[in-house]
Amino acid sequence: MAQWQRILNFFCFQAGWFACAFGAAWGQPLVGPMVVGTLLILQLPLVPAPGRQVRFIFLGMVVGWLLDSSLMNAGVLAFGQHGIVFWLCPVWMAALWANFAGTLHLCLGWLRGRYWLACSLGFCGGPLAYYAGQRLGAMRLGDNLAFSLVVIAIEWGFVTPALVRLSEVGPLDGLRSAAGTDVG
């Protein structure tokens, strides 16, 4: 995989994150999912197995959305609006998870097989992203900020290496060509 593909994916990830966060903060919660969806579709030609990439992104999105919805229901996260149903996080949070999953075959592909490093990255990066989201006004962390950040760190410390491992599984491996060989 060419370096420019990883760099492009990184910038698309950042654009998707900011579109979701600012869209939610500015009362336009569907802007982020539209931007993320468009960017993910445009990036599909970057991987050798786009169908597998789509399956992986969908799985990562559902897992993350349900985990964050559980944290919302436990009072760790709060949003100005609910999702499709009252017990789900807003759709833009699902888009953020899809956006993150879209990096694991590209700019974060170097995490493959490095599960402790993925755990460390998730443990640190997850809470930072949520704290930034709160500072931008997209969402709120629970009343006890430290507790909320620790819970999010634990969530991301587990889910990041789990998603990295799942990204390596045959039917979900966007880097595995139809011939079954690794590319990248």
N, C-alpha and C positions, 0 to 999 in steps of 0.2 A: 504494500500500500504506500502510495506516495505521501511525502510530508505535507504537500499542499492540501491533500484531502483531510488530513487530521486537523490542520490549521483552519480550514473552511468549516469543518464540523464544530470546532471550538467556538468560532465566532457565531455560527448559527445557534449553538447552545446558549451563548450569552444573550443574543438577540431574543431568543424565545423566552429566556428567564425574565428579562426586563419587560418584554411585552406582557407577560402574565402578571408580574408584580405591579407595574404601572397601570395596566388595564384594570386590575382589581382595585387599586388605590384610587383611581379616577372614576370609579363607578361604571366602567366598561368591561365587565368580567369575561365577555366572549372574545374580545380582541386577542388576548393571549392564546387561547386555544386555536383560533384561526391562523395566527402567525406560526405557532408551533407546528400545526398540521401541514401547512404549506411548506415550511422549511424541511420537515421530515420527508415529505414526498419528494421534494427537489433533491434531497441527499440520497435517495434510494439507489441511483446509479453508481454511487461511490463504493458500494459493497458488492462482492461477487454473487451473493445469494439474497436478493432483495425480498423474496417471499419469506425467508427465514428471519430476516431483519424485522419485517412487519410483525410476524408472530412474536418475536422476542419483545419488541416495543410494546405490543398489546399486553403481553403477560406482565412486563415490568410496570406498566401503567395501572393495571388492575390491582396488582399486589400493593403497590405504593398508595394508591387511592384508598384502598380498604384499610391499610395500616394507619394512614393519616386520619381517616374517618373515625377509626377507633380512638385515636388520640383526641380528636375533637369531642367525641362523646364522653371522654374521660375528663375533659376540661383543660387539657394540656394546650390545645389550640382553639382559637375562636375566630369566626369570620363574620363579616357584616351581612352576608347572605349565605343561604344553605345551597346544597347541591340539588340535583334532580329530585331527590326525596330528602326529608328533613335529617336523616341520619348519615347522609353522605356529605363530604366536603364539597365545596364548589367545583365545577367542571374545570376551572383553570388550574386547580391543584392536580387533577388527573393529567392535564396537559404538561405540567411541570415534570411529573413522573415519566411520561412518554418522552419528553425532551431529554431527561437524564438517561433513560434507557438507550436512546439513540446515540449516546456517546460511547457506550461500552464496546462497540465493535470498531470505533473510529478513534477519536482523540484520547479516549481512556483505554484503548485496546492493550496498552502496555501493562495493564493490571492483570491480564490473563495469567492464571497460575500463581499470582502473588496475592493470596487471600489475606495475609496479615497486613500487607500494605493497603489493600482495599478497605479492610476494617479500620485502619488508622485514618485513611482519607475520609471515610464516611463518618467516623466518630468526631472528627474535627470540622469537616466541611458542611455536614448536614446542619448542625446547630447554627453555624455562621450564616448559612443561606436563610434560615427561618428568622434569625434575628434581623438580618438585613430586610427581609420582607416585612417584619413588624415596623422597623424604622421608616420604611417607605409608605407605610399605612395600608398595606395589602391585607394584613391579618394581625391578630393579636396572640401573643403567647399567654399562658395561664397566669393567674394572680401571683404565683410564686415563680418568678422568672428563672431563678437558678434551677429549681426542680424541673421546669418545662424544658430547659436546655439540656439537662442531664438525660431526661427521658428521650428527647430527640436524638441525642448523641448515641444512646444505646440502640435506638431503632436503626439509625443509619450505620452504626458499627456492625450490626448484624445483616441488614438488608444489602449493603453494598457488596460484601464478598459473596453473599448468596446470589445476587444478580450476576456478578462476574462469573461465578461457577455455572449458572444457568446459561449464560451467553456462550459457553463452550460446548453445550449439549447439541448434538447433531441437528435435530429439527429446528433448533433456535439459533444456530451458529451462522450468522450472516457473513462470516469470513470463510466458511467452508463452501467451496464451489460445488456444483452439481456432481463433479467427479469424486467428491469427498476429500479433496486435498485442501490443506490450510493455505490461505493466502494472507500475507501481511507480515 
